[in-house]
Amino acid sequence: MGKANGDRHLALLAFVVYELIVFPKSLGYMSMELADFLFQIEKR
């Protein structure tokens, strides 16, 4: 049950990151350079 709970937290974190980075980027609130930098950090 602990593993399932951890997976749920990881999915929630991924969703929050998506909402904070991708959604504002699509609206044009975030510069492309900043968004690309954050995606490079996320891939590591």
mmCIF entry with sequence, helices, sheets and N, C-alpha, C, O atoms, coordinates in Angstrom:
data_MODEL
# 
_entry.id   MODEL 
# 
_entity.id                         1 
_entity.type                       polymer 
_entity.pdbx_number_of_molecules   1 
# 
_entity_poly.entity_id                      1 
_entity_poly.type                           'polypeptide(L)' 
_entity_poly.nstd_linkage                   no 
_entity_poly.nstd_monomer                   no 
_entity_poly.pdbx_seq_one_letter_code       MGKANGDRHLALLAFVVYELIVFPKSLGYMSMELADFLFQIEKR 
_entity_poly.pdbx_seq_one_letter_code_can   MGKANGDRHLALLAFVVYELIVFPKSLGYMSMELADFLFQIEKR 
_entity_poly.pdbx_strand_id                 A 
# 
loop_
_entity_poly_seq.entity_id 
_entity_poly_seq.num 
_entity_poly_seq.mon_id 
_entity_poly_seq.hetero 
1 1  MET n 
1 2  GLY n 
1 3  LYS n 
1 4  ALA n 
1 5  ASN n 
1 6  GLY n 
1 7  ASP n 
1 8  ARG n 
1 9  HIS n 
1 10 LEU n 
1 11 ALA n 
1 12 LEU n 
1 13 LEU n 
1 14 ALA n 
1 15 PHE n 
1 16 VAL n 
1 17 VAL n 
1 18 TYR n 
1 19 GLU n 
1 20 LEU n 
1 21 ILE n 
1 22 VAL n 
1 23 PHE n 
1 24 PRO n 
1 25 LYS n 
1 26 SER n 
1 27 LEU n 
1 28 GLY n 
1 29 TYR n 
1 30 MET n 
1 31 SER n 
1 32 MET n 
1 33 GLU n 
1 34 LEU n 
1 35 ALA n 
1 36 ASP n 
1 37 PHE n 
1 38 LEU n 
1 39 PHE n 
1 40 GLN n 
1 41 ILE n 
1 42 GLU n 
1 43 LYS n 
1 44 ARG n 
# 
_struct_asym.id          A 
_struct_asym.entity_id   1 
# 
loop_
_struct_conf.conf_type_id 
_struct_conf.id 
_struct_conf.pdbx_PDB_helix_id 
_struct_conf.beg_label_comp_id 
_struct_conf.beg_label_asym_id 
_struct_conf.beg_label_seq_id 
_struct_conf.pdbx_beg_PDB_ins_code 
_struct_conf.end_label_comp_id 
_struct_conf.end_label_asym_id 
_struct_conf.end_label_seq_id 
_struct_conf.pdbx_end_PDB_ins_code 
_struct_conf.beg_auth_comp_id 
_struct_conf.beg_auth_asym_id 
_struct_conf.beg_auth_seq_id 
_struct_conf.end_auth_comp_id 
_struct_conf.end_auth_asym_id 
_struct_conf.end_auth_seq_id 
_struct_conf.pdbx_PDB_helix_class 
_struct_conf.details 
_struct_conf.pdbx_PDB_helix_length 
HELX_P HELX_P1 AA1 GLY A 2  ? LEU A 27 ? GLY A 2  LEU A 27 1 ? 26 
HELX_P HELX_P2 AA2 MET A 32 ? LYS A 43 ? MET A 32 LYS A 43 1 ? 12 
# 
_struct_conf_type.id          HELX_P 
_struct_conf_type.criteria    ? 
_struct_conf_type.reference   ? 
# 
loop_
_atom_site.group_PDB 
_atom_site.id 
_atom_site.type_symbol 
_atom_site.label_atom_id 
_atom_site.label_alt_id 
_atom_site.label_comp_id 
_atom_site.label_asym_id 
_atom_site.label_entity_id 
_atom_site.label_seq_id 
_atom_site.pdbx_PDB_ins_code 
_atom_site.Cartn_x 
_atom_site.Cartn_y 
_atom_site.Cartn_z 
_atom_site.occupancy 
_atom_site.B_iso_or_equiv 
_atom_site.pdbx_formal_charge 
_atom_site.auth_seq_id 
_atom_site.auth_comp_id 
_atom_site.auth_asym_id 
_atom_site.auth_atom_id 
_atom_site.pdbx_PDB_model_num 
ATOM 1   N N  . MET A 1 1  ? 0.820  -1.191 0.000   1.00 0.00 ? 1  MET A N  1 
ATOM 2   C CA . MET A 1 1  ? 0.000  0.000  0.000   1.00 0.00 ? 1  MET A CA 1 
ATOM 3   C C  . MET A 1 1  ? 0.869  1.261  0.000   1.00 0.00 ? 1  MET A C  1 
ATOM 4   O O  . MET A 1 1  ? 0.461  2.295  -0.530  1.00 0.00 ? 1  MET A O  1 
ATOM 5   N N  . GLY A 1 2  ? 2.051  1.179  0.586   1.00 0.00 ? 2  GLY A N  1 
ATOM 6   C CA . GLY A 1 2  ? 2.939  2.325  0.598   1.00 0.00 ? 2  GLY A CA 1 
ATOM 7   C C  . GLY A 1 2  ? 3.412  2.704  -0.792  1.00 0.00 ? 2  GLY A C  1 
ATOM 8   O O  . GLY A 1 2  ? 3.552  3.887  -1.101  1.00 0.00 ? 2  GLY A O  1 
ATOM 9   N N  . LYS A 1 3  ? 3.660  1.703  -1.635  1.00 0.00 ? 3  LYS A N  1 
ATOM 10  C CA . LYS A 1 3  ? 4.102  1.978  -2.995  1.00 0.00 ? 3  LYS A CA 1 
ATOM 11  C C  . LYS A 1 3  ? 3.007  2.678  -3.786  1.00 0.00 ? 3  LYS A C  1 
ATOM 12  O O  . LYS A 1 3  ? 3.283  3.621  -4.528  1.00 0.00 ? 3  LYS A O  1 
ATOM 13  N N  . ALA A 1 4  ? 1.776  2.228  -3.634  1.00 0.00 ? 4  ALA A N  1 
ATOM 14  C CA . ALA A 1 4  ? 0.667  2.865  -4.342  1.00 0.00 ? 4  ALA A CA 1 
ATOM 15  C C  . ALA A 1 4  ? 0.497  4.309  -3.875  1.00 0.00 ? 4  ALA A C  1 
ATOM 16  O O  . ALA A 1 4  ? 0.194  5.191  -4.678  1.00 0.00 ? 4  ALA A O  1 
ATOM 17  N N  . ASN A 1 5  ? 0.688  4.547  -2.598  1.00 0.00 ? 5  ASN A N  1 
ATOM 18  C CA . ASN A 1 5  ? 0.571  5.901  -2.071  1.00 0.00 ? 5  ASN A CA 1 
ATOM 19  C C  . ASN A 1 5  ? 1.686  6.787  -2.627  1.00 0.00 ? 5  ASN A C  1 
ATOM 20  O O  . ASN A 1 5  ? 1.448  7.948  -2.962  1.00 0.00 ? 5  ASN A O  1 
ATOM 21  N N  . GLY A 1 6  ? 2.885  6.249  -2.726  1.00 0.00 ? 6  GLY A N  1 
ATOM 22  C CA . GLY A 1 6  ? 4.000  6.999  -3.299  1.00 0.00 ? 6  GLY A CA 1 
ATOM 23  C C  . GLY A 1 6  ? 3.778  7.309  -4.767  1.00 0.00 ? 6  GLY A C  1 
ATOM 24  O O  . GLY A 1 6  ? 4.106  8.401  -5.230  1.00 0.00 ? 6  GLY A O  1 
ATOM 25  N N  . ASP A 1 7  ? 3.220  6.351  -5.504  1.00 0.00 ? 7  ASP A N  1 
ATOM 26  C CA . ASP A 1 7  ? 2.909  6.576  -6.912  1.00 0.00 ? 7  ASP A CA 1 
ATOM 27  C C  . ASP A 1 7  ? 1.874  7.680  -7.065  1.00 0.00 ? 7  ASP A C  1 
ATOM 28  O O  . ASP A 1 7  ? 1.944  8.483  -7.995  1.00 0.00 ? 7  ASP A O  1 
ATOM 29  N N  . ARG A 1 8  ? 0.928  7.716  -6.161  1.00 0.00 ? 8  ARG A N  1 
ATOM 30  C CA . ARG A 1 8  ? -0.111 8.749  -6.211  1.00 0.00 ? 8  ARG A CA 1 
ATOM 31  C C  . ARG A 1 8  ? 0.506  10.128 -5.981  1.00 0.00 ? 8  ARG A C  1 
ATOM 32  O O  . ARG A 1 8  ? 0.135  11.100 -6.639  1.00 0.00 ? 8  ARG A O  1 
ATOM 33  N N  . HIS A 1 9  ? 1.446  10.203 -5.046  1.00 0.00 ? 9  HIS A N  1 
ATOM 34  C CA . HIS A 1 9  ? 2.108  11.479 -4.773  1.00 0.00 ? 9  HIS A CA 1 
ATOM 35  C C  . HIS A 1 9  ? 2.962  11.908 -5.962  1.00 0.00 ? 9  HIS A C  1 
ATOM 36  O O  . HIS A 1 9  ? 3.021  13.093 -6.290  1.00 0.00 ? 9  HIS A O  1 
ATOM 37  N N  . LEU A 1 10 ? 3.620  10.955 -6.605  1.00 0.00 ? 10 LEU A N  1 
ATOM 38  C CA . LEU A 1 10 ? 4.433  11.272 -7.773  1.00 0.00 ? 10 LEU A CA 1 
ATOM 39  C C  . LEU A 1 10 ? 3.558  11.770 -8.918  1.00 0.00 ? 10 LEU A C  1 
ATOM 40  O O  . LEU A 1 10 ? 3.923  12.721 -9.609  1.00 0.00 ? 10 LEU A O  1 
ATOM 41  N N  . ALA A 1 11 ? 2.417  11.140 -9.121  1.00 0.00 ? 11 ALA A N  1 
ATOM 42  C CA . ALA A 1 11 ? 1.494  11.575 -10.168 1.00 0.00 ? 11 ALA A CA 1 
ATOM 43  C C  . ALA A 1 11 ? 0.959  12.974 -9.870  1.00 0.00 ? 11 ALA A C  1 
ATOM 44  O O  . ALA A 1 11 ? 0.810  13.790 -10.779 1.00 0.00 ? 11 ALA A O  1 
ATOM 45  N N  . LEU A 1 12 ? 0.675  13.246 -8.619  1.00 0.00 ? 12 LEU A N  1 
ATOM 46  C CA . LEU A 1 12 ? 0.193  14.572 -8.230  1.00 0.00 ? 12 LEU A CA 1 
ATOM 47  C C  . LEU A 1 12 ? 1.277  15.621 -8.467  1.00 0.00 ? 12 LEU A C  1 
ATOM 48  O O  . LEU A 1 12 ? 0.986  16.715 -8.952  1.00 0.00 ? 12 LEU A O  1 
ATOM 49  N N  . LEU A 1 13 ? 2.510  15.298 -8.132  1.00 0.00 ? 13 LEU A N  1 
ATOM 50  C CA . LEU A 1 13 ? 3.621  16.221 -8.359  1.00 0.00 ? 13 LEU A CA 1 
ATOM 51  C C  . LEU A 1 13 ? 3.794  16.503 -9.852  1.00 0.00 ? 13 LEU A C  1 
ATOM 52  O O  . LEU A 1 13 ? 3.995  17.649 -10.252 1.00 0.00 ? 13 LEU A O  1 
ATOM 53  N N  . ALA A 1 14 ? 3.715  15.459 -10.669 1.00 0.00 ? 14 ALA A N  1 
ATOM 54  C CA . ALA A 1 14 ? 3.844  15.637 -12.115 1.00 0.00 ? 14 ALA A CA 1 
ATOM 55  C C  . ALA A 1 14 ? 2.721  16.524 -12.650 1.00 0.00 ? 14 ALA A C  1 
ATOM 56  O O  . ALA A 1 14 ? 2.955  17.366 -13.518 1.00 0.00 ? 14 ALA A O  1 
ATOM 57  N N  . PHE A 1 15 ? 1.515  16.340 -12.142 1.00 0.00 ? 15 PHE A N  1 
ATOM 58  C CA . PHE A 1 15 ? 0.382  17.157 -12.572 1.00 0.00 ? 15 PHE A CA 1 
ATOM 59  C C  . PHE A 1 15 ? 0.576  18.619 -12.181 1.00 0.00 ? 15 PHE A C  1 
ATOM 60  O O  . PHE A 1 15 ? 0.280  19.517 -12.969 1.00 0.00 ? 15 PHE A O  1 
ATOM 61  N N  . VAL A 1 16 ? 1.069  18.859 -10.976 1.00 0.00 ? 16 VAL A N  1 
ATOM 62  C CA . VAL A 1 16 ? 1.304  20.232 -10.508 1.00 0.00 ? 16 VAL A CA 1 
ATOM 63  C C  . VAL A 1 16 ? 2.384  20.898 -11.354 1.00 0.00 ? 16 VAL A C  1 
ATOM 64  O O  . VAL A 1 16 ? 2.248  22.062 -11.730 1.00 0.00 ? 16 VAL A O  1 
ATOM 65  N N  . VAL A 1 17 ? 3.461  20.162 -11.656 1.00 0.00 ? 17 VAL A N  1 
ATOM 66  C CA . VAL A 1 17 ? 4.523  20.712 -12.500 1.00 0.00 ? 17 VAL A CA 1 
ATOM 67  C C  . VAL A 1 17 ? 3.963  21.051 -13.875 1.00 0.00 ? 17 VAL A C  1 
ATOM 68  O O  . VAL A 1 17 ? 4.284  22.095 -14.442 1.00 0.00 ? 17 VAL A O  1 
ATOM 69  N N  . TYR A 1 18 ? 3.127  20.167 -14.409 1.00 0.00 ? 18 TYR A N  1 
ATOM 70  C CA . TYR A 1 18 ? 2.511  20.415 -15.712 1.00 0.00 ? 18 TYR A CA 1 
ATOM 71  C C  . TYR A 1 18 ? 1.672  21.688 -15.676 1.00 0.00 ? 18 TYR A C  1 
ATOM 72  O O  . TYR A 1 18 ? 1.768  22.526 -16.573 1.00 0.00 ? 18 TYR A O  1 
ATOM 73  N N  . GLU A 1 19 ? 0.860  21.830 -14.651 1.00 0.00 ? 19 GLU A N  1 
ATOM 74  C CA . GLU A 1 19 ? -0.006 23.008 -14.529 1.00 0.00 ? 19 GLU A CA 1 
ATOM 75  C C  . GLU A 1 19 ? 0.803  24.289 -14.370 1.00 0.00 ? 19 GLU A C  1 
ATOM 76  O O  . GLU A 1 19 ? 0.430  25.326 -14.920 1.00 0.00 ? 19 GLU A O  1 
ATOM 77  N N  . LEU A 1 20 ? 1.908  24.233 -13.626 1.00 0.00 ? 20 LEU A N  1 
ATOM 78  C CA . LEU A 1 20 ? 2.694  25.434 -13.356 1.00 0.00 ? 20 LEU A CA 1 
ATOM 79  C C  . LEU A 1 20 ? 3.587  25.847 -14.523 1.00 0.00 ? 20 LEU A C  1 
ATOM 80  O O  . LEU A 1 20 ? 3.936  27.021 -14.650 1.00 0.00 ? 20 LEU A O  1 
ATOM 81  N N  . ILE A 1 21 ? 3.958  24.893 -15.375 1.00 0.00 ? 21 ILE A N  1 
ATOM 82  C CA . ILE A 1 21 ? 4.894  25.204 -16.453 1.00 0.00 ? 21 ILE A CA 1 
ATOM 83  C C  . ILE A 1 21 ? 4.215  25.220 -17.815 1.00 0.00 ? 21 ILE A C  1 
ATOM 84  O O  . ILE A 1 21 ? 4.320  26.204 -18.548 1.00 0.00 ? 21 ILE A O  1 
ATOM 85  N N  . VAL A 1 22 ? 3.525  24.148 -18.159 1.00 0.00 ? 22 VAL A N  1 
ATOM 86  C CA . VAL A 1 22 ? 2.994  24.008 -19.513 1.00 0.00 ? 22 VAL A CA 1 
ATOM 87  C C  . VAL A 1 22 ? 1.792  24.914 -19.741 1.00 0.00 ? 22 VAL A C  1 
ATOM 88  O O  . VAL A 1 22 ? 1.698  25.554 -20.788 1.00 0.00 ? 22 VAL A O  1 
ATOM 89  N N  . PHE A 1 23 ? 0.879  24.982 -18.792 1.00 0.00 ? 23 PHE A N  1 
ATOM 90  C CA . PHE A 1 23 ? -0.328 25.780 -18.983 1.00 0.00 ? 23 PHE A CA 1 
ATOM 91  C C  . PHE A 1 23 ? -0.018 27.269 -19.125 1.00 0.00 ? 23 PHE A C  1 
ATOM 92  O O  . PHE A 1 23 ? -0.513 27.890 -20.066 1.00 0.00 ? 23 PHE A O  1 
ATOM 93  N N  . PRO A 1 24 ? 0.780  27.877 -18.232 1.00 0.00 ? 24 PRO A N  1 
ATOM 94  C CA . PRO A 1 24 ? 1.120  29.297 -18.442 1.00 0.00 ? 24 PRO A CA 1 
ATOM 95  C C  . PRO A 1 24 ? 1.911  29.525 -19.729 1.00 0.00 ? 24 PRO A C  1 
ATOM 96  O O  . PRO A 1 24 ? 1.776  30.571 -20.363 1.00 0.00 ? 24 PRO A O  1 
ATOM 97  N N  . LYS A 1 25 ? 2.737  28.550 -20.117 1.00 0.00 ? 25 LYS A N  1 
ATOM 98  C CA . LYS A 1 25 ? 3.503  28.679 -21.355 1.00 0.00 ? 25 LYS A CA 1 
ATOM 99  C C  . LYS A 1 25 ? 2.557  28.749 -22.545 1.00 0.00 ? 25 LYS A C  1 
ATOM 100 O O  . LYS A 1 25 ? 2.780  29.528 -23.472 1.00 0.00 ? 25 LYS A O  1 
ATOM 101 N N  . SER A 1 26 ? 1.497  27.933 -22.526 1.00 0.00 ? 26 SER A N  1 
ATOM 102 C CA . SER A 1 26 ? 0.550  27.933 -23.631 1.00 0.00 ? 26 SER A CA 1 
ATOM 103 C C  . SER A 1 26 ? -0.232 29.239 -23.687 1.00 0.00 ? 26 SER A C  1 
ATOM 104 O O  . SER A 1 26 ? -0.680 29.647 -24.758 1.00 0.00 ? 26 SER A O  1 
ATOM 105 N N  . LEU A 1 27 ? -0.398 29.894 -22.549 1.00 0.00 ? 27 LEU A N  1 
ATOM 106 C CA . LEU A 1 27 ? -1.091 31.180 -22.523 1.00 0.00 ? 27 LEU A CA 1 
ATOM 107 C C  . LEU A 1 27 ? -0.162 32.345 -22.844 1.00 0.00 ? 27 LEU A C  1 
ATOM 108 O O  . LEU A 1 27 ? -0.617 33.470 -23.047 1.00 0.00 ? 27 LEU A O  1 
ATOM 109 N N  . GLY A 1 28 ? 1.138  32.073 -22.891 1.00 0.00 ? 28 GLY A N  1 
ATOM 110 C CA . GLY A 1 28 ? 2.103  33.112 -23.225 1.00 0.00 ? 28 GLY A CA 1 
ATOM 111 C C  . GLY A 1 28 ? 2.595  33.896 -22.022 1.00 0.00 ? 28 GLY A C  1 
ATOM 112 O O  . GLY A 1 28 ? 3.189  34.962 -22.188 1.00 0.00 ? 28 GLY A O  1 
ATOM 113 N N  . TYR A 1 29 ? 2.363  33.398 -20.817 1.00 0.00 ? 29 TYR A N  1 
ATOM 114 C CA . TYR A 1 29 ? 2.792  34.107 -19.616 1.00 0.00 ? 29 TYR A CA 1 
ATOM 115 C C  . TYR A 1 29 ? 4.246  33.818 -19.263 1.00 0.00 ? 29 TYR A C  1 
ATOM 116 O O  . TYR A 1 29 ? 4.856  34.568 -18.501 1.00 0.00 ? 29 TYR A O  1 
ATOM 117 N N  . MET A 1 30 ? 4.799  32.761 -19.797 1.00 0.00 ? 30 MET A N  1 
ATOM 118 C CA . MET A 1 30 ? 6.155  32.360 -19.439 1.00 0.00 ? 30 MET A CA 1 
ATOM 119 C C  . MET A 1 30 ? 7.039  32.456 -20.678 1.00 0.00 ? 30 MET A C  1 
ATOM 120 O O  . MET A 1 30 ? 6.634  32.072 -21.776 1.00 0.00 ? 30 MET A O  1 
ATOM 121 N N  . SER A 1 31 ? 8.224  32.961 -20.493 1.00 0.00 ? 31 SER A N  1 
ATOM 122 C CA . SER A 1 31 ? 9.133  33.075 -21.629 1.00 0.00 ? 31 SER A CA 1 
ATOM 123 C C  . SER A 1 31 ? 9.579  31.684 -22.079 1.00 0.00 ? 31 SER A C  1 
ATOM 124 O O  . SER A 1 31 ? 9.656  30.754 -21.277 1.00 0.00 ? 31 SER A O  1 
ATOM 125 N N  . MET A 1 32 ? 9.865  31.562 -23.340 1.00 0.00 ? 32 MET A N  1 
ATOM 126 C CA . MET A 1 32 ? 10.279 30.277 -23.898 1.00 0.00 ? 32 MET A CA 1 
ATOM 127 C C  . MET A 1 32 ? 11.606 29.826 -23.297 1.00 0.00 ? 32 MET A C  1 
ATOM 128 O O  . MET A 1 32 ? 11.804 28.631 -23.076 1.00 0.00 ? 32 MET A O  1 
ATOM 129 N N  . GLU A 1 33 ? 12.512 30.754 -23.029 1.00 0.00 ? 33 GLU A N  1 
ATOM 130 C CA . GLU A 1 33 ? 13.814 30.389 -22.481 1.00 0.00 ? 33 GLU A CA 1 
ATOM 131 C C  . GLU A 1 33 ? 13.669 29.784 -21.091 1.00 0.00 ? 33 GLU A C  1 
ATOM 132 O O  . GLU A 1 33 ? 14.316 28.785 -20.774 1.00 0.00 ? 33 GLU A O  1 
ATOM 133 N N  . LEU A 1 34 ? 12.831 30.380 -20.270 1.00 0.00 ? 34 LEU A N  1 
ATOM 134 C CA . LEU A 1 34 ? 12.625 29.861 -18.920 1.00 0.00 ? 34 LEU A CA 1 
ATOM 135 C C  . LEU A 1 34 ? 11.974 28.483 -18.963 1.00 0.00 ? 34 LEU A C  1 
ATOM 136 O O  . LEU A 1 34 ? 12.374 27.587 -18.220 1.00 0.00 ? 34 LEU A O  1 
ATOM 137 N N  . ALA A 1 35 ? 10.992 28.309 -19.812 1.00 0.00 ? 35 ALA A N  1 
ATOM 138 C CA . ALA A 1 35 ? 10.313 27.022 -19.921 1.00 0.00 ? 35 ALA A CA 1 
ATOM 139 C C  . ALA A 1 35 ? 11.276 25.942 -20.406 1.00 0.00 ? 35 ALA A C  1 
ATOM 140 O O  . ALA A 1 35 ? 11.270 24.831 -19.875 1.00 0.00 ? 35 ALA A O  1 
ATOM 141 N N  . ASP A 1 36 ? 12.098 26.248 -21.401 1.00 0.00 ? 36 ASP A N  1 
ATOM 142 C CA . ASP A 1 36 ? 13.074 25.276 -21.898 1.00 0.00 ? 36 ASP A CA 1 
ATOM 143 C C  . ASP A 1 36 ? 14.085 24.910 -20.820 1.00 0.00 ? 36 ASP A C  1 
ATOM 144 O O  . ASP A 1 36 ? 14.468 23.746 -20.698 1.00 0.00 ? 36 ASP A O  1 
ATOM 145 N N  . PHE A 1 37 ? 14.518 25.887 -20.042 1.00 0.00 ? 37 PHE A N  1 
ATOM 146 C CA . PHE A 1 37 ? 15.448 25.629 -18.944 1.00 0.00 ? 37 PHE A CA 1 
ATOM 147 C C  . PHE A 1 37 ? 14.829 24.691 -17.915 1.00 0.00 ? 37 PHE A C  1 
ATOM 148 O O  . PHE A 1 37 ? 15.484 23.758 -17.451 1.00 0.00 ? 37 PHE A O  1 
ATOM 149 N N  . LEU A 1 38 ? 13.575 24.934 -17.559 1.00 0.00 ? 38 LEU A N  1 
ATOM 150 C CA . LEU A 1 38 ? 12.909 24.088 -16.571 1.00 0.00 ? 38 LEU A CA 1 
ATOM 151 C C  . LEU A 1 38 ? 12.715 22.668 -17.094 1.00 0.00 ? 38 LEU A C  1 
ATOM 152 O O  . LEU A 1 38 ? 12.835 21.711 -16.330 1.00 0.00 ? 38 LEU A O  1 
ATOM 153 N N  . PHE A 1 39 ? 12.418 22.518 -18.375 1.00 0.00 ? 39 PHE A N  1 
ATOM 154 C CA . PHE A 1 39 ? 12.267 21.180 -18.938 1.00 0.00 ? 39 PHE A CA 1 
ATOM 155 C C  . PHE A 1 39 ? 13.601 20.437 -18.970 1.00 0.00 ? 39 PHE A C  1 
ATOM 156 O O  . PHE A 1 39 ? 13.628 19.219 -18.792 1.00 0.00 ? 39 PHE A O  1 
ATOM 157 N N  . GLN A 1 40 ? 14.709 21.147 -19.194 1.00 0.00 ? 40 GLN A N  1 
ATOM 158 C CA . GLN A 1 40 ? 16.018 20.505 -19.172 1.00 0.00 ? 40 GLN A CA 1 
ATOM 159 C C  . GLN A 1 40 ? 16.337 19.998 -17.773 1.00 0.00 ? 40 GLN A C  1 
ATOM 160 O O  . GLN A 1 40 ? 16.898 18.913 -17.622 1.00 0.00 ? 40 GLN A O  1 
ATOM 161 N N  . ILE A 1 41 ? 15.987 20.769 -16.753 1.00 0.00 ? 41 ILE A N  1 
ATOM 162 C CA . ILE A 1 41 ? 16.206 20.339 -15.370 1.00 0.00 ? 41 ILE A CA 1 
ATOM 163 C C  . ILE A 1 41 ? 15.364 19.109 -15.066 1.00 0.00 ? 41 ILE A C  1 
ATOM 164 O O  . ILE A 1 41 ? 15.830 18.176 -14.413 1.00 0.00 ? 41 ILE A O  1 
ATOM 165 N N  . GLU A 1 42 ? 14.122 19.110 -15.541 1.00 0.00 ? 42 GLU A N  1 
ATOM 166 C CA . GLU A 1 42 ? 13.207 18.003 -15.260 1.00 0.00 ? 42 GLU A CA 1 
ATOM 167 C C  . GLU A 1 42 ? 13.688 16.698 -15.891 1.00 0.00 ? 42 GLU A C  1 
ATOM 168 O O  . GLU A 1 42 ? 13.473 15.628 -15.322 1.00 0.00 ? 42 GLU A O  1 
ATOM 169 N N  . LYS A 1 43 ? 14.334 16.769 -17.055 1.00 0.00 ? 43 LYS A N  1 
ATOM 170 C CA . LYS A 1 43 ? 14.777 15.564 -17.763 1.00 0.00 ? 43 LYS A CA 1 
ATOM 171 C C  . LYS A 1 43 ? 15.963 14.888 -17.089 1.00 0.00 ? 43 LYS A C  1 
ATOM 172 O O  . LYS A 1 43 ? 16.195 13.700 -17.313 1.00 0.00 ? 43 LYS A O  1 
ATOM 173 N N  . ARG A 1 44 ? 16.716 15.610 -16.273 1.00 0.00 ? 44 ARG A N  1 
ATOM 174 C CA . ARG A 1 44 ? 17.907 15.036 -15.631 1.00 0.00 ? 44 ARG A CA 1 
ATOM 175 C C  . ARG A 1 44 ? 17.571 14.042 -14.581 1.00 0.00 ? 44 ARG A C  1 
ATOM 176 O O  . ARG A 1 44 ? 18.469 13.477 -13.956 1.00 0.00 ? 44 ARG A O  1 
# 
